[in-house]
Amino acid sequence: MAFDRLTDAILRHLRHDGRMSNADLAQKVGLSPSACLRRVRMLEKDGVIRGYRALVDERSVHGMTTVIVQITLERQTEECLRRFEARVRECADVRECYLMTGDADYLVRVEARDAADYERIHKEELSRMPGVARIQSNFAIRTVVQR
């Protein structure tokens, strides 16, 4: 699908409110509801829109703390990266994981109940992942922007 001003507007509005009705979305971007729905369905089919989800404030629901973890591997070979990524996908405590440029190889977002829970995650999960050479952890004080 070709990206144009209308497609960009559709994505911008859905990022802000994924539950917006098609009629409201169509009105905001200046399309008929049927033309808007066709574009949204095409974006879904092409994998541009991968899904819709609720952003949950884990702190208020479960008292969770966000920990941002930088992980450096011993080596950056394709096999080492593949093994690490396969294992990190299995870790239920990991909410997000990104392959990075710069000092660390991966940036991982973990949700923990408290410092003791994070210590468990660090000891039993993160430090046992294949190829991990260094782990640097930072506790988030509060969320400023979450889109």
SEMI-479319 format. One line per 3 residues: number of its first residue (from 1); their letters; for each residue x, y, z of N, C-alpha, C. Coordinates in nm, 2 decimals. Atoms other than C-alpha are relative to their C-alpha. Example, Ala and Ser with C-alpha at 12.3 -4.5 7.8 and 13.67 -1.06 7.14 Angstrom:
2
1 = as = 0.09,-0.12,0.00,1.23,-0.45,0.78,0.09,0.12,0.00 ~ -0.09,-0.11,0.00,1.37,-0.11,0.71,-0.08,0.11,0.08 .
END
This chain:
147
1 = maf = 0.08,-0.12,0.00,0.00,0.00,0.00,0.09,0.12,0.00 ~ -0.07,-0.13,0.01,0.13,0.35,-0.09,-0.04,0.08,0.12 ~ 0.02,-0.09,-0.12,0.17,0.58,0.21,-0.02,0.14,-0.05 .
4 = drl = 0.03,-0.14,0.04,0.02,0.92,0.16,-0.05,0.07,0.13 ~ 0.05,-0.09,-0.11,-0.12,1.20,0.37,-0.12,-0.06,0.08 ~ 0.12,0.06,-0.06,-0.45,1.01,0.44,0.04,-0.12,0.09 .
7 = tda = -0.05,0.12,-0.08,-0.27,0.69,0.55,0.07,0.04,0.12 ~ -0.07,-0.05,-0.12,-0.04,0.88,0.78,-0.10,0.05,0.10 ~ 0.10,-0.06,-0.09,-0.35,1.06,0.93,-0.07,-0.12,0.07 .
10 = ilr = 0.07,0.12,-0.06,-0.53,0.72,0.98,0.09,-0.06,0.11 ~ -0.09,0.06,-0.10,-0.22,0.58,1.16,0.01,0.09,0.12 ~ -0.01,-0.09,-0.11,-0.18,0.89,1.37,-0.12,-0.01,0.10 .
13 = hlr = 0.12,0.01,-0.08,-0.54,0.88,1.49,-0.01,-0.13,0.07 ~ 0.02,0.13,-0.06,-0.54,0.51,1.56,0.11,-0.02,0.11 ~ -0.10,0.01,-0.11,-0.21,0.54,1.76,-0.06,0.07,0.12 .
16 = hdg = 0.06,-0.08,-0.12,-0.39,0.80,1.98,-0.12,-0.07,0.06 ~ 0.12,0.07,-0.05,-0.72,0.60,2.01,-0.03,-0.12,-0.09 ~ 0.03,0.12,0.08,-0.73,0.25,1.87,-0.14,-0.05,0.01 .
19 = rms = 0.14,0.04,-0.01,-1.09,0.21,1.98,-0.09,0.10,-0.07 ~ 0.08,-0.09,0.07,-1.21,0.50,1.77,-0.09,-0.07,-0.10 ~ 0.09,0.06,0.10,-1.51,0.41,1.56,0.05,0.04,-0.14 .
22 = nad = -0.04,-0.03,0.14,-1.46,0.39,1.18,-0.06,0.13,-0.04 ~ 0.06,-0.13,0.04,-1.71,0.67,1.14,0.07,0.12,0.05 ~ -0.08,-0.11,-0.06,-1.52,0.90,1.37,0.13,0.02,-0.07 .
25 = laq = -0.13,-0.01,0.06,-1.19,0.81,1.21,-0.02,0.05,-0.14 ~ 0.02,-0.05,0.13,-1.33,0.87,0.86,-0.02,0.15,0.00 ~ 0.03,-0.14,-0.01,-1.46,1.21,0.96,0.13,0.08,0.03 .
28 = kvg = -0.12,-0.07,-0.04,-1.13,1.31,1.12,0.10,0.01,-0.12 ~ -0.10,0.00,0.11,-0.92,1.21,0.80,-0.06,0.05,-0.13 ~ 0.07,-0.06,0.12,-1.18,1.34,0.55,-0.03,-0.11,-0.11 .
31 = lsp = 0.04,0.10,0.09,-1.28,1.01,0.39,-0.14,-0.05,0.03 ~ 0.13,0.06,-0.03,-1.61,0.83,0.35,0.03,-0.12,0.09 ~ -0.02,0.12,-0.09,-1.66,0.55,0.61,0.05,-0.12,-0.07 .
34 = sac = -0.04,0.12,0.08,-1.63,0.28,0.34,0.14,0.01,-0.05 ~ -0.14,-0.02,0.05,-1.31,0.42,0.19,0.10,-0.01,0.12 ~ -0.09,0.01,-0.12,-1.16,0.46,0.54,0.02,-0.14,0.05 .
37 = lrr = 0.00,0.13,-0.05,-1.25,0.11,0.64,0.09,-0.09,-0.10 ~ -0.09,0.08,0.09,-1.09,-0.03,0.32,0.15,0.03,0.02 ~ -0.14,-0.04,-0.03,-0.77,0.16,0.40,0.05,-0.07,0.13 .
40 = vrm = -0.04,0.06,-0.13,-0.76,0.03,0.76,0.01,-0.15,-0.02 ~ -0.01,0.15,0.02,-0.83,-0.33,0.65,0.12,-0.03,-0.08 ~ -0.12,0.02,0.08,-0.55,-0.30,0.39,0.13,0.01,0.09 .
43 = lek = -0.11,-0.02,-0.09,-0.31,-0.17,0.66,0.01,-0.12,0.09 ~ 0.00,0.12,-0.08,-0.41,-0.47,0.88,0.05,-0.12,-0.08 ~ -0.04,0.12,0.09,-0.37,-0.72,0.59,0.15,0.01,-0.03 .
46 = dgv = -0.14,-0.01,0.04,-0.03,-0.58,0.50,0.10,0.00,0.12 ~ -0.08,0.01,-0.12,0.09,-0.60,0.86,0.05,0.13,0.06 ~ -0.04,-0.13,-0.05,0.13,-0.23,0.91,-0.06,0.02,0.14 .
49 = irg = 0.07,0.00,-0.13,-0.13,-0.24,1.18,0.00,-0.15,0.05 ~ -0.02,0.14,-0.05,-0.03,-0.55,1.38,-0.10,-0.04,0.10 ~ 0.10,0.03,-0.10,-0.31,-0.53,1.64,-0.04,0.12,0.08 .
52 = yra = 0.06,-0.11,-0.08,-0.50,-0.33,1.89,0.02,-0.05,0.15 ~ -0.02,0.05,-0.14,-0.43,-0.34,2.27,-0.03,0.12,0.09 ~ 0.02,-0.10,-0.11,-0.50,-0.16,2.59,0.13,0.03,0.06 .
55 = lvd = -0.12,-0.04,-0.08,-0.22,0.03,2.76,-0.04,0.00,0.14 ~ 0.04,0.02,-0.14,-0.25,-0.08,3.12,0.11,0.06,0.09 ~ -0.09,-0.06,-0.10,-0.09,0.12,3.40,0.03,-0.11,0.10 .
58 = ers = -0.03,0.11,-0.09,0.07,-0.18,3.57,0.02,0.04,0.15 ~ -0.02,-0.05,-0.13,0.16,0.03,3.87,-0.13,0.01,0.08 ~ 0.13,-0.02,-0.07,-0.20,0.11,3.95,-0.08,-0.13,0.01 .
61 = vhg = 0.08,0.13,0.00,-0.34,-0.24,3.87,0.07,-0.10,0.10 ~ -0.07,0.10,-0.08,-0.07,-0.46,4.03,0.12,0.06,0.08 ~ -0.11,-0.05,-0.07,0.17,-0.22,4.19,0.14,-0.03,-0.06 .
64 = mtt = -0.12,0.04,0.07,0.43,-0.31,3.93,0.09,0.12,-0.02 ~ -0.11,-0.10,0.03,0.76,-0.12,3.87,0.06,-0.04,-0.13 ~ -0.07,0.03,0.13,0.91,-0.08,3.53,0.15,0.01,0.02 .
67 = viv = -0.15,0.00,0.00,1.28,-0.17,3.49,0.04,0.00,-0.14 ~ -0.06,0.00,0.13,1.47,-0.08,3.18,0.13,-0.06,0.01 ~ -0.12,0.08,-0.02,1.75,-0.32,3.13,0.08,0.00,-0.13 .
70 = qit = -0.09,0.00,0.12,2.04,-0.29,2.89,0.09,-0.13,0.01 ~ -0.07,0.13,0.00,2.19,-0.63,2.80,0.11,0.00,-0.11 ~ -0.11,0.01,0.10,2.53,-0.68,2.63,0.03,-0.15,-0.01 .
73 = ler = -0.03,0.14,0.02,2.61,-1.02,2.48,0.16,-0.01,-0.01 ~ -0.15,0.04,0.02,2.96,-1.19,2.48,0.04,0.02,-0.14 ~ -0.03,-0.01,0.15,2.95,-1.20,2.10,-0.13,0.04,-0.07 .
76 = qte = 0.11,-0.05,0.07,2.72,-1.05,1.84,-0.02,-0.09,-0.13 ~ 0.02,0.08,0.12,2.72,-1.34,1.59,-0.15,-0.03,-0.02 ~ 0.14,0.03,0.03,2.40,-1.44,1.42,-0.06,-0.11,0.09 .
79 = ecl = 0.04,0.11,-0.09,2.38,-1.76,1.63,-0.02,0.05,0.14 ~ 0.02,-0.05,-0.14,2.43,-1.58,1.96,-0.13,0.09,0.01 ~ 0.12,-0.09,0.00,2.16,-1.32,1.87,-0.12,-0.09,-0.01 .
82 = rrf = 0.12,0.09,0.02,1.92,-1.60,1.76,-0.03,-0.07,0.13 ~ 0.02,0.08,-0.12,1.97,-1.80,2.08,-0.06,0.09,0.11 ~ 0.04,-0.10,-0.11,1.93,-1.49,2.31,-0.15,0.04,-0.03 .
85 = ear = 0.14,-0.05,0.03,1.61,-1.37,2.12,-0.10,-0.12,0.02 ~ 0.10,0.11,-0.02,1.45,-1.72,2.13,-0.03,-0.01,0.15 ~ 0.01,0.01,-0.14,1.51,-1.73,2.51,-0.08,0.12,0.06 .
88 = vre = 0.07,-0.12,-0.05,1.39,-1.37,2.58,-0.15,-0.01,-0.03 ~ 0.15,0.01,0.03,1.06,-1.44,2.40,-0.07,-0.09,0.09 ~ 0.06,0.09,-0.09,1.00,-1.72,2.65,-0.02,0.06,0.14 .
91 = cad = 0.00,-0.05,-0.13,1.05,-1.50,2.95,-0.13,0.09,0.03 ~ 0.13,-0.07,-0.03,0.70,-1.39,3.09,0.02,0.14,0.06 ~ -0.02,-0.13,-0.07,0.85,-1.10,3.29,0.04,0.11,-0.10 .
94 = vre = -0.05,-0.10,0.10,0.99,-0.93,2.97,-0.13,0.05,-0.08 ~ 0.11,-0.06,0.07,0.73,-0.69,2.82,0.04,0.04,-0.14 ~ -0.05,-0.04,0.13,0.94,-0.56,2.54,0.15,-0.02,-0.01 .
97 = cyl = -0.14,0.02,0.02,1.28,-0.63,2.39,0.04,0.06,-0.14 ~ -0.05,-0.06,0.12,1.47,-0.43,2.12,0.14,-0.03,-0.02 ~ -0.14,0.01,0.04,1.79,-0.51,1.93,0.04,0.14,-0.02 .
100 = mtg = -0.04,-0.14,0.00,1.99,-0.19,1.96,0.14,0.02,-0.07 ~ -0.14,-0.05,0.04,2.29,0.00,1.82,0.05,0.07,0.13 ~ -0.06,-0.07,-0.11,2.53,0.16,2.06,0.07,-0.09,0.10 .
103 = dad = -0.08,0.08,-0.10,2.68,0.03,2.39,-0.06,-0.14,0.03 ~ 0.07,0.13,-0.03,2.42,-0.24,2.47,-0.06,-0.06,-0.13 ~ 0.06,0.07,0.12,2.30,-0.50,2.23,-0.15,0.00,0.00 .
106 = ylv = 0.15,0.01,-0.01,1.94,-0.52,2.37,-0.04,0.10,0.11 ~ 0.07,-0.08,-0.10,1.71,-0.29,2.56,-0.13,-0.08,0.03 ~ 0.11,0.09,-0.04,1.45,-0.49,2.76,-0.08,0.08,0.10 .
109 = rve = 0.09,-0.06,-0.10,1.15,-0.36,2.95,-0.06,-0.11,0.08 ~ 0.05,0.10,-0.10,1.06,-0.57,3.26,-0.09,0.07,0.09 ~ 0.09,-0.05,-0.11,0.77,-0.53,3.50,0.03,-0.09,0.12 .
112 = ard = -0.03,0.07,-0.13,0.85,-0.63,3.86,-0.09,0.06,0.11 ~ 0.08,-0.05,-0.11,0.65,-0.61,4.18,0.07,0.10,0.09 ~ -0.09,-0.08,-0.08,0.94,-0.46,4.37,0.14,-0.04,-0.02 .
115 = aad = -0.14,0.03,0.02,1.32,-0.47,4.40,0.03,-0.15,0.02 ~ -0.02,0.14,-0.03,1.31,-0.82,4.55,-0.04,-0.09,-0.12 ~ 0.05,0.07,0.11,1.10,-0.94,4.26,0.10,0.01,-0.12 .
118 = yer = -0.09,-0.02,0.11,1.34,-0.78,4.01,0.13,-0.08,0.02 ~ -0.12,0.08,-0.03,1.63,-0.95,4.19,-0.02,-0.14,-0.05 ~ 0.03,0.13,0.05,1.46,-1.28,4.12,0.01,-0.01,-0.15 .
121 = ihk = 0.00,-0.01,0.14,1.41,-1.19,3.76,0.14,0.00,-0.06 ~ -0.14,-0.02,0.04,1.77,-1.08,3.73,0.08,-0.13,0.01 ~ -0.07,0.12,-0.03,1.91,-1.40,3.89,-0.05,-0.12,-0.08 .
124 = eel = 0.05,0.12,0.06,1.68,-1.66,3.75,-0.03,0.00,-0.14 ~ 0.03,-0.01,0.14,1.60,-1.53,3.41,0.10,0.07,-0.08 ~ -0.09,-0.08,0.08,1.81,-1.25,3.27,0.14,-0.05,-0.01 .
127 = srm = -0.14,0.04,-0.01,2.15,-1.36,3.39,0.03,-0.14,-0.06 ~ -0.02,0.14,0.05,2.09,-1.72,3.27,-0.03,-0.01,-0.15 ~ 0.03,0.00,0.15,2.00,-1.62,2.91,0.13,-0.02,-0.07 .
130 = pgv = -0.12,0.04,0.07,2.25,-1.75,2.66,0.08,0.12,-0.05 ~ -0.09,-0.10,0.05,2.55,-1.53,2.58,0.00,0.14,0.08 ~ 0.00,-0.13,-0.07,2.48,-1.25,2.84,0.13,0.02,0.06 .
133 = ari = -0.13,-0.04,-0.06,2.80,-1.07,2.93,-0.02,0.11,0.11 ~ 0.02,-0.11,-0.09,2.66,-0.76,3.11,-0.14,0.04,0.00 ~ 0.14,-0.05,-0.02,2.33,-0.64,3.25,0.01,0.13,0.08 .
136 = qsn = 0.01,-0.13,-0.07,2.26,-0.28,3.35,-0.14,0.03,0.01 ~ 0.14,-0.02,-0.03,1.93,-0.21,3.51,-0.03,0.14,0.06 ~ 0.05,-0.13,-0.05,1.74,0.12,3.57,-0.14,-0.01,0.03 .
139 = fai = 0.14,-0.01,-0.05,1.42,0.16,3.77,-0.06,0.13,-0.05 ~ 0.07,-0.12,0.04,1.17,0.40,3.62,-0.07,0.06,0.12 ~ 0.06,-0.07,-0.11,1.04,0.66,3.85,-0.15,0.02,-0.03 .
142 = rtv = 0.14,-0.01,0.05,0.72,0.73,3.65,0.00,0.01,-0.15 ~ 0.02,-0.01,0.14,0.59,0.72,3.30,-0.04,0.14,-0.04 ~ 0.02,-0.14,0.05,0.60,1.05,3.12,-0.09,0.00,-0.13 .
145 = vqr = 0.08,0.01,0.13,0.47,0.95,2.77,0.00,-0.15,-0.03 ~ 0.02,0.14,0.05,0.33,0.61,2.66,-0.10,0.00,-0.11 ~ 0.09,0.00,0.11,0.18,0.58,2.32,-0.01,-0.14,-0.05 .
END
